[in-house]
Amino acid sequence: MEKELEPLVAGLQLPRFQRHRVKQIIIGTYRLTNGDKRVKRLRKRADFYLSLFFLSRLERLWPAELRKTADFWHRQCRRWSPPANFPWLSPADFFADRRQADR
């Protein structure tokens, strides 16, 4: 996956550490959408919440294709408290369009 992303990320006019971060977010999103359901392990990854946020934005573009995956992660997010390093952040808010359906 990293070899496939290298040409894409190399074309970005960003410092190396930011290009690496972009690559990690894309790989994380791939893990979220590719059926990797090891929730505890994934949540420990540094860019997990950024990948989750990116997934929620992608769902708006392709709702039918990502419905099942987004449903799974939305259900998981509703059970979590905010992460310690972002106490103001509720991961369930990423899927704000779904809050109406929860009520």
Backbone bond lengths (Angstrom), bond angles and torsions (degrees), N, CA, C in turn:
res aa  C-N    CA-C-N  psi(-1)  N-CA   C-N-CA  omega(-1)  CA-C   N-CA-C  phi
1 M - - - 1.450 - - 1.528 110.20 -
2 E 1.332 116.18 -42.52 1.467 118.68 -178.61 1.526 111.28 -64.11
3 K 1.320 117.83 -36.63 1.466 120.79 179.08 1.527 110.86 -65.28
4 E 1.338 116.55 -36.05 1.465 120.49 178.53 1.522 111.53 -69.60
5 L 1.316 117.02 -33.53 1.468 120.93 -177.89 1.527 113.02 -81.41
6 E 1.306 116.97 -20.62 1.461 120.31 -174.04 1.528 113.32 -54.35
7 P 1.354 120.47 -47.87 1.477 118.66 179.00 1.531 112.74 -62.53
8 L 1.316 116.66 -36.91 1.461 120.44 179.40 1.525 110.74 -65.07
9 V 1.309 116.12 -49.90 1.465 121.02 -176.46 1.523 111.04 -70.90
10 A 1.328 117.24 -34.27 1.466 120.39 -179.89 1.527 111.38 -63.23
11 G 1.324 117.33 -28.22 1.463 121.24 179.91 1.515 113.46 -76.18
12 L 1.312 118.32 -11.60 1.463 121.52 178.98 1.521 109.73 -77.02
13 Q 1.293 116.63 136.90 1.457 121.59 178.64 1.523 108.99 -88.88
14 L 1.336 114.54 68.63 1.463 121.47 -178.33 1.517 109.54 -130.60
15 P 1.321 117.36 157.03 1.462 119.04 172.63 1.536 110.20 -61.22
16 R 1.319 115.58 156.95 1.464 121.01 -175.60 1.526 112.42 -56.17
17 F 1.345 118.16 -42.93 1.461 119.60 -177.99 1.538 111.46 -63.56
18 Q 1.330 117.49 -33.11 1.464 120.21 177.72 1.525 111.49 -74.66
19 R 1.325 117.07 -37.28 1.465 119.55 175.11 1.525 110.39 -61.96
20 H 1.320 116.79 -40.19 1.464 121.10 177.81 1.532 110.12 -62.82
21 R 1.306 116.66 -41.54 1.462 120.73 179.85 1.530 111.31 -64.62
22 V 1.315 117.17 -42.83 1.470 121.29 177.08 1.522 109.36 -58.99
23 K 1.317 116.34 -44.42 1.461 120.77 179.94 1.531 110.37 -61.94
24 Q 1.315 117.84 -42.19 1.461 121.36 -179.89 1.532 111.80 -66.11
25 I 1.317 117.36 -36.59 1.468 120.80 177.76 1.525 110.26 -66.41
26 I 1.327 116.85 -42.19 1.463 119.62 178.90 1.530 110.38 -65.45
27 I 1.318 117.39 -42.47 1.462 120.49 178.01 1.529 109.93 -64.02
28 G 1.322 117.34 -40.63 1.464 120.91 177.63 1.513 112.18 -62.39
29 T 1.314 116.46 -40.71 1.466 120.42 177.45 1.520 110.34 -64.92
30 Y 1.316 116.36 -39.19 1.469 120.56 176.00 1.533 110.07 -59.48
31 R 1.324 116.92 -43.56 1.473 120.36 178.86 1.527 110.95 -62.49
32 L 1.312 116.86 -41.28 1.466 120.53 179.93 1.516 112.16 -64.88
33 T 1.316 117.18 -36.72 1.461 120.45 -176.63 1.519 113.43 -91.35
34 N 1.313 116.66 -9.94 1.460 119.69 -174.73 1.523 112.45 -98.21
35 G 1.307 117.49 18.81 1.452 120.24 174.92 1.516 114.85 86.37
36 D 1.323 119.00 11.34 1.462 120.92 177.36 1.525 107.57 -79.77
37 K 1.312 116.64 103.42 1.460 121.25 -174.12 1.535 112.73 -105.89
38 R 1.319 116.97 21.49 1.468 120.14 177.33 1.534 107.93 -80.13
39 V 1.311 114.63 77.99 1.458 122.01 -168.65 1.526 112.10 -58.27
40 K 1.329 117.84 -49.70 1.471 119.58 -177.20 1.515 111.63 -61.66
41 R 1.316 116.36 -40.01 1.459 119.84 -179.72 1.530 111.03 -68.57
42 L 1.319 117.18 -43.22 1.460 120.33 -179.38 1.523 111.89 -65.85
43 R 1.322 116.98 -36.55 1.475 119.80 -178.04 1.515 112.12 -65.67
44 K 1.320 117.73 -21.26 1.470 120.77 179.75 1.522 112.67 -80.96
45 R 1.312 117.09 -12.09 1.465 120.65 -179.20 1.533 109.82 -70.44
46 A 1.311 115.49 144.57 1.472 121.01 -174.28 1.525 113.12 -59.58
47 D 1.303 118.09 -39.60 1.462 120.98 -175.26 1.518 112.99 -103.85
48 F 1.324 117.37 22.55 1.463 120.43 -177.13 1.525 111.92 -59.49
49 Y 1.320 117.51 -49.58 1.465 120.26 -175.79 1.532 111.64 -67.99
50 L 1.307 117.22 -33.36 1.467 119.35 175.26 1.525 110.49 -67.50
51 S 1.330 116.82 -39.66 1.464 120.47 177.27 1.527 110.66 -65.45
52 L 1.316 116.12 -40.09 1.461 120.38 178.57 1.534 110.77 -64.03
53 F 1.327 116.18 -41.53 1.459 120.51 177.14 1.533 109.98 -62.27
54 F 1.338 117.13 -43.93 1.462 121.36 178.86 1.523 110.66 -61.67
55 L 1.335 117.30 -40.14 1.468 121.10 176.88 1.527 110.54 -60.78
56 S 1.326 116.99 -41.72 1.464 119.64 -179.17 1.530 111.19 -64.65
57 R 1.335 117.28 -34.22 1.469 120.21 176.82 1.529 110.32 -72.04
58 L 1.323 117.61 -38.31 1.468 120.57 178.39 1.523 111.20 -64.27
59 E 1.318 116.07 -34.19 1.467 119.25 -179.90 1.525 110.70 -62.05
60 R 1.307 117.47 -31.87 1.468 120.00 178.13 1.526 110.98 -66.79
61 L 1.342 117.01 -30.38 1.461 120.72 179.51 1.520 112.53 -80.27
62 W 1.352 116.30 -37.54 1.465 121.84 -177.43 1.527 109.84 -130.51
63 P 1.332 117.91 68.10 1.464 120.10 -174.69 1.528 113.87 -62.28
64 A 1.309 118.40 -40.55 1.468 120.00 -177.47 1.524 111.39 -67.60
65 E 1.330 117.08 -41.16 1.452 121.17 -176.88 1.525 112.48 -71.23
66 L 1.316 117.65 -32.35 1.461 121.03 -175.04 1.529 113.46 -105.67
67 R 1.315 117.90 7.73 1.469 120.85 -174.56 1.531 112.64 -57.58
68 K 1.313 117.91 -50.76 1.466 121.22 -176.13 1.530 111.29 -63.06
69 T 1.317 116.39 -45.37 1.468 120.63 179.72 1.526 110.88 -65.67
70 A 1.323 117.12 -45.62 1.466 120.47 -179.88 1.530 110.76 -64.68
71 D 1.329 117.89 -36.80 1.465 120.55 176.23 1.524 110.91 -59.44
72 F 1.344 115.56 -45.37 1.463 119.76 179.52 1.528 110.77 -59.17
73 W 1.331 117.47 -51.30 1.464 120.28 -176.66 1.522 112.12 -69.20
74 H 1.315 117.98 -31.53 1.454 120.00 176.56 1.535 110.08 -65.68
75 R 1.325 117.29 -43.47 1.472 120.23 176.97 1.526 110.98 -60.88
76 Q 1.328 116.68 -40.35 1.465 119.91 178.41 1.528 110.68 -64.15
77 C 1.322 116.90 -45.46 1.472 121.67 -177.22 1.519 112.50 -60.59
78 R 1.314 116.98 -35.80 1.463 119.79 -177.87 1.521 111.71 -64.63
79 R 1.320 117.84 -21.16 1.467 121.56 -179.46 1.523 113.27 -87.63
80 W 1.324 118.34 -13.21 1.462 121.82 -172.89 1.512 112.19 -93.40
81 S 1.308 114.36 148.65 1.466 119.48 169.23 1.532 107.06 -87.77
82 P 1.307 117.90 164.84 1.465 119.72 179.99 1.528 111.20 -59.56
83 P 1.326 118.00 146.59 1.465 120.26 178.21 1.524 110.95 -65.16
84 A 1.323 116.59 151.61 1.470 121.60 -176.05 1.526 112.17 -61.21
85 N 1.332 117.36 -37.12 1.465 119.24 -177.90 1.532 112.87 -81.81
86 F 1.345 118.23 -8.17 1.468 123.13 175.26 1.529 108.99 -136.04
87 P 1.336 119.44 69.17 1.468 120.67 -173.66 1.529 114.31 -63.02
88 W 1.310 118.78 -19.36 1.458 122.92 -179.69 1.520 112.14 -87.57
89 L 1.329 116.67 -4.58 1.468 121.64 -173.03 1.521 111.65 -101.42
90 S 1.296 116.15 125.35 1.460 121.05 171.87 1.522 107.76 -109.16
91 P 1.339 118.42 114.13 1.466 120.07 -178.18 1.524 113.58 -56.39
92 A 1.319 117.93 -28.40 1.467 120.02 178.63 1.530 111.02 -64.28
93 D 1.335 117.55 -24.70 1.468 120.91 178.44 1.529 112.43 -67.25
94 F 1.320 117.56 -19.73 1.460 119.86 176.77 1.524 110.30 -59.19
95 F 1.323 114.67 -34.49 1.453 120.94 -178.40 1.528 109.02 -99.68
96 A 1.321 116.76 50.42 1.465 123.06 -173.66 1.522 112.26 -57.53
97 D 1.316 117.27 -33.60 1.464 120.24 -179.70 1.520 111.59 -62.92
98 R 1.301 117.73 -22.22 1.459 122.13 -176.93 1.523 112.87 -88.80
99 R 1.322 116.78 -13.11 1.469 118.47 -177.26 1.516 112.37 -59.98
100 Q 1.310 117.26 -34.42 1.464 119.88 179.79 1.522 110.51 -62.65
101 A 1.346 117.13 -36.35 1.455 121.44 -179.05 1.522 111.48 -71.40
102 D 1.341 117.80 -23.87 1.464 121.38 -179.18 1.509 112.91 -74.26
103 R 1.305 116.83 -21.94 1.471 120.32 -173.51 1.483 111.73 -84.12
